[in-house]
């Protein structure tokens, strides 16, 4: 349950004044508010153009534009075990979750997140594979990866346990390995899920200086203290710099993000992750790493490995375009800041002034995230530690493009935006402190339904 935190009109006014929108007290929050005639609700996935999936068009060189196209093609490439299936490339398995990047990152266009129809249902038995579709994978549910919190000996796990194997596939003769026992893991409360994160505008996120993230963390300290908001960065264990990609901001760069996903999600070994995740001899059909730089290429643009091409595609992938403003969206944006949501979902950060890709330097990034870790309480805690992130911490999810997302939160547990907002709040228990969002959600809950609706409309317009 959401804590019963009572914020008086005077207290709410103090919060609003502190965020620099004191005029809202008279312009938006009148002295007398009539009874609500309706309950605010999620408008749903907005229709119209995707507004995402295209190339960043501001100042890329001809070579950069060509590399974006090559990377996009590779992002869509389907993997098979030995590359003997028409229109595929070798490397799939022995364990995998999907056979292409674009299969998972599809909504509302290539580079996005989980689509309306889950492609994992079809890939499970592709090429006569004998996989049993796990109980948590459904036709109309989100694309998911599964992680176990603990190993059989009780030690922390946290790693991805791939849903499928290549057992039975026509291009994997003789391979016979078993899928994980997901039902047993669920019965022992050892099973958690993650859904794909969108990668739109990822190059701009990569180009934000650490100092910018830290300065934003220190901004509005008194207000954050008043509302119980405490963000901190996840950092690299090697050089101490800020990591920023993934649900727990566990990956440093787009190249590392790409290489890990290639190996973990598709089972393709590469220059960064050169070993198979399952080394059963009967299931090894290719030399490793299966994908590396193509030194025999006649065209210099074909020399980079798939991992590099994936990273280039994401680096030059344009951020989502929001819908044009209307009065409800304008009001919702103001209220979003007024109630405190923007203390974590920072509307705009800026890229550095010394960025190798000139098109990405010294520009605003309207991501609506501080890229920091925040404690979300036991309601969202997954018990998985990654880098400095504890089991109850998550990176503030960038909200740009949210208007066309179908599934919300790290595990895709809801398709209702209002339910996702409410899930940010949860009281603490004996093991986990309360969510940092509790006070902000309490303020949101006390808004008249009309104003809640404006916030939902603003978010669905992103």
BELNORRA-V150465 format. One record per pair of residues at least 6 apart in sequence whose ideal C-beta (glycine too) atoms are under 6 Angstrom apart, sorted by the first residue. I is the first residue (numbers start at 1). GAP is how many residues later the second one is. D is the distance in whole Angstrom. If there is no record, write none. Layout:
BEGIN
i = {I,I}
gap = {GAP,GAP}
d = {D,D}
END
This chain:
BEGIN
i = {2,3,3,5,7,7,13,16,16,18,19,19,21,21,24,33,36,36,39,40,40,40,40,42,42,42,42,43,45,45,46,46,46,50,50,51,51,52,52,52,52,53,53,53,54,55,55,56,56,58,59,59,60,66,67,68,68,70,71,71,71,72,74,74,75,75,75,75,76,77,78,78,78,79,79,79,79,79,80,80,80,81,81,81,81,81,81,82,82,82,83,83,84,85,90,91,91,91,92,92,93,93,94,94,94,94,95,95,95,95,95,96,96,96,96,97,97,97,97,98,98,98,99,102,103,104,104,105,105,105,106,106,107,107,107,108,111,111,111,112,113,113,113,114,114,114,114,114,116,118,118,118,120,120,121,124,124,124,127,127,128,128,129,129,130,130,131,134,134,142,142,142,143,144,144,145,145,146,147,147,147,148,148,148,148,149,149,150,150,151,158,160,161,165,165,166,166,167,167,167,174,175,175,177,177,185,192,193,194,194,195,195,198,199,200,200,200,200,201,202,202,203,203,203,204,204,204,206,207,207,207,207,208,208,209,210,210,212,213,213,216,216,217,217,224,227,227,227,228,228,229,229,230,231,231,231,232,232,233,233,234,234,234,234,234,234,235,235,236,236,243,243,243,243,244,245,245,247,247,248,248,248,249,250,250,251,254,254,254,255,258,258,258,259,259,259,259,262,262,263,268,268,269,269,269,269,270,270,270,271,271,271,274,274,291,291,292,293,293,294,294,297,319,320,320,322,322,323,328,328,329,329,329,331,332,332,332,332,333,335,335,336,336,336,339,339,339,340,344,344,344,345,345,345,345,346,347,348,348,349,350,351,351,351,353,353,355,366,367,367,368,368,368,369,369,370,373,373,373,374,375,375,375,375,376,376,377,377,377,378,378,378,379,379,381,381,381,383,384,385,392,399,400,402,402,403,403,403,406,407,408,408,409,414,417,424,424,425,425,425,425,426,427,428}
gap = {423,424,435,437,436,439,12,8,322,205,318,319,313,317,314,415,412,413,410,409,412,413,416,374,375,376,414,417,359,361,357,358,414,58,59,269,270,57,148,268,349,56,57,58,264,13,261,260,262,301,299,300,299,235,245,245,248,239,238,241,242,241,232,235,26,27,235,238,26,12,10,21,22,10,12,13,20,187,8,12,91,11,12,85,90,91,204,8,89,203,6,7,87,86,196,177,199,200,7,175,73,174,71,72,184,189,67,70,172,182,183,66,68,170,171,48,65,66,168,6,25,167,24,8,16,39,92,6,7,91,6,9,6,8,299,296,88,89,206,86,83,85,292,28,29,81,82,293,290,21,23,25,17,23,18,7,9,40,42,43,40,42,39,40,37,38,33,29,48,53,265,270,53,49,51,15,49,15,13,45,237,9,13,37,42,41,234,7,40,6,226,104,19,12,14,6,9,8,9,10,108,107,108,103,106,6,190,218,53,216,212,217,203,115,117,119,120,201,118,52,112,112,113,157,147,156,161,48,144,145,148,153,141,143,143,31,32,137,29,158,130,154,14,155,119,113,212,213,208,211,114,207,206,139,141,143,140,141,9,139,9,15,139,153,154,155,7,153,7,16,6,7,8,9,127,6,12,147,163,138,141,147,146,136,137,6,57,60,61,56,49,52,53,11,13,14,48,6,8,10,22,23,7,19,20,21,19,21,37,18,21,34,14,15,14,15,13,10,12,8,9,6,81,80,81,139,140,138,126,129,128,129,132,123,122,123,125,126,125,116,120,6,119,122,101,104,105,100,26,30,52,23,24,51,54,24,21,16,18,16,14,9,10,12,8,9,6,34,31,33,30,31,32,27,29,26,16,20,22,62,17,18,58,61,18,59,49,57,58,48,51,54,44,47,10,11,51,8,7,6,40,63,62,57,60,57,58,59,9,8,6,12,11,6,39,13,17,10,12,13,16,9,7,6}
d = {4,5,5,4,5,6,5,5,5,5,6,6,6,5,5,5,6,4,6,5,4,4,6,5,4,5,6,5,6,6,4,6,5,4,4,5,4,5,5,4,6,3,5,6,5,5,6,5,4,5,6,4,5,6,5,6,4,6,4,4,3,5,5,4,5,5,6,5,4,5,5,5,5,6,5,4,5,5,4,5,5,5,6,5,4,5,6,5,5,5,6,3,5,6,6,4,4,6,6,6,4,4,6,5,5,4,4,5,6,6,5,5,6,5,4,5,5,5,5,5,6,6,5,5,4,5,4,5,6,5,6,4,5,4,6,4,5,5,5,5,5,5,6,4,4,5,6,5,6,6,6,6,5,6,5,4,5,6,4,5,6,5,5,5,5,4,5,6,5,5,4,3,6,5,6,5,5,5,6,5,6,5,6,6,5,5,4,5,6,5,4,5,4,5,6,4,5,5,5,6,5,5,4,5,6,4,4,4,6,6,6,4,6,5,6,6,5,5,3,6,4,3,6,5,6,6,4,6,4,6,5,5,5,6,4,6,5,6,6,5,6,6,6,6,6,5,4,6,6,5,5,5,6,6,3,5,6,5,4,6,5,4,5,5,5,5,6,6,6,5,5,6,6,5,5,4,5,6,5,4,4,6,4,4,5,4,4,5,6,4,5,4,5,5,3,5,5,5,5,4,5,6,6,4,4,5,5,5,5,6,5,6,6,4,6,5,5,6,5,6,5,5,6,5,3,5,5,4,5,5,6,5,5,4,4,5,5,3,5,6,5,6,5,6,6,4,5,4,6,6,5,4,6,6,6,5,6,5,5,5,6,6,6,5,6,5,4,6,4,5,6,4,6,4,4,5,5,4,6,5,5,5,6,5,6,5,4,5,3,6,5,4,6,3,5,4,5,4,6,6,5,6,6,6,5,5,6,5,6,6,5,4,6,5,6,4,6,5,6,5,4,5,5,4}
END
